[in-house]
């Protein structure tokens, strides 16, 4: 006879994140009076990730408090966030609104007009940048497939034609698309870049963003703490964790930029092109 016992633990505060095991299942096998125990451990990515973002109820109270005194969202942003969280697959990929507000503040402060948005999902970040740039601004948003944007973003963002027309979709492998911009003579013409796509390509995206940005341009690299995994040497062998850790080292040592790694959202590495 098999007995299954499931226990669920809430993600702990950021200081405990390296331990993050949010779901543990214990299987007890009883056979002929002998008892054997088999443990399987599952990392529930979305739940753990959510504790670092203010839109989740499980967010640390410090995160919730700071977000309440940081985040400013338009009605379109609120609607898109609600729709994504309610109906999109992998909704936890949605960018933290406090990070998007912080990025908007940078764009507005230096009058940014041309934006690179690497990783579209449902369009929350593209919308944020489109709201921040002036009427003649442009947001180039890159994704391998814009299905989620067309399903969730377009019906909402298109309610404001002025904002909607600023967003330009670039579909396909982002590395190739960025290379094409460079080949077309676009180096040094962008003001701001936001990187929130496949983690194994983060170093490539960063290098190409540095090339495409003007002097004084700003790069935001999202998920730079990766729910705390980068702090744990034992987890740096994991593919995505390793890629993010190496990228953080690269940015910190890069003589082309000034930088700061912030505990904002799931970690935001900010780089300023010299």
Secondary structure as the mmCIF struct_conf table of DSSP 4:
data_model
#
loop_
_struct_conf.conf_type_id
_struct_conf.id
_struct_conf.beg_label_comp_id
_struct_conf.beg_label_asym_id
_struct_conf.beg_label_seq_id
_struct_conf.end_label_comp_id
_struct_conf.end_label_asym_id
_struct_conf.end_label_seq_id
STRN STRN1 UNK A 2 UNK A 8
HELX_RH_3T_P HELX_RH_3T_P1 UNK A 14 UNK A 19
STRN STRN2 UNK A 23 UNK A 31
TURN_TY1_P TURN_TY1_P1 UNK A 32 UNK A 33
STRN STRN3 UNK A 34 UNK A 42
HELX_RH_AL_P HELX_RH_AL_P1 UNK A 45 UNK A 50
TURN_TY1_P TURN_TY1_P2 UNK A 51 UNK A 52
BEND BEND1 UNK A 53 UNK A 53
TURN_TY1_P TURN_TY1_P3 UNK A 54 UNK A 55
BEND BEND2 UNK A 56 UNK A 56
TURN_TY1_P TURN_TY1_P4 UNK A 57 UNK A 58
BEND BEND3 UNK A 59 UNK A 59
HELX_RH_AL_P HELX_RH_AL_P2 UNK A 61 UNK A 68
TURN_TY1_P TURN_TY1_P5 UNK A 69 UNK A 70
HELX_RH_AL_P HELX_RH_AL_P3 UNK A 75 UNK A 87
TURN_TY1_P TURN_TY1_P6 UNK A 89 UNK A 90
HELX_RH_3T_P HELX_RH_3T_P2 UNK A 91 UNK A 93
BEND BEND4 UNK A 94 UNK A 94
HELX_LH_PP_P HELX_LH_PP_P1 UNK A 95 UNK A 96
HELX_RH_AL_P HELX_RH_AL_P4 UNK A 97 UNK A 109
TURN_TY1_P TURN_TY1_P7 UNK A 110 UNK A 111
STRN STRN4 UNK A 114 UNK A 118
TURN_TY1_P TURN_TY1_P8 UNK A 121 UNK A 122
BEND BEND5 UNK A 123 UNK A 123
HELX_RH_AL_P HELX_RH_AL_P5 UNK A 124 UNK A 132
BEND BEND6 UNK A 133 UNK A 133
TURN_TY1_P TURN_TY1_P9 UNK A 135 UNK A 136
STRN STRN5 UNK A 138 UNK A 143
BEND BEND7 UNK A 144 UNK A 144
HELX_RH_AL_P HELX_RH_AL_P6 UNK A 147 UNK A 148
HELX_RH_PI_P HELX_RH_PI_P1 UNK A 149 UNK A 153
HELX_RH_AL_P HELX_RH_AL_P7 UNK A 154 UNK A 157
TURN_TY1_P TURN_TY1_P10 UNK A 158 UNK A 159
BEND BEND8 UNK A 160 UNK A 160
HELX_RH_AL_P HELX_RH_AL_P8 UNK A 161 UNK A 164
TURN_TY1_P TURN_TY1_P11 UNK A 165 UNK A 166
STRN STRN6 UNK A 167 UNK A 171
BEND BEND9 UNK A 172 UNK A 172
HELX_RH_AL_P HELX_RH_AL_P9 UNK A 174 UNK A 183
TURN_TY1_P TURN_TY1_P12 UNK A 184 UNK A 185
TURN_TY1_P TURN_TY1_P13 UNK A 187 UNK A 188
STRN STRN7 UNK A 190 UNK A 195
BEND BEND10 UNK A 197 UNK A 197
HELX_RH_3T_P HELX_RH_3T_P3 UNK A 199 UNK A 201
HELX_RH_AL_P HELX_RH_AL_P10 UNK A 202 UNK A 212
STRN STRN8 UNK A 213 UNK A 222
BEND BEND11 UNK A 223 UNK A 225
HELX_RH_3T_P HELX_RH_3T_P4 UNK A 226 UNK A 231
HELX_RH_3T_P HELX_RH_3T_P5 UNK A 233 UNK A 235
TURN_TY1_P TURN_TY1_P14 UNK A 236 UNK A 237
BEND BEND12 UNK A 238 UNK A 238
HELX_RH_AL_P HELX_RH_AL_P11 UNK A 239 UNK A 253
TURN_TY1_P TURN_TY1_P15 UNK A 255 UNK A 256
STRN STRN9 UNK A 257 UNK A 262
BEND BEND13 UNK A 264 UNK A 264
TURN_TY1_P TURN_TY1_P16 UNK A 265 UNK A 266
STRN STRN10 UNK A 268 UNK A 273
#
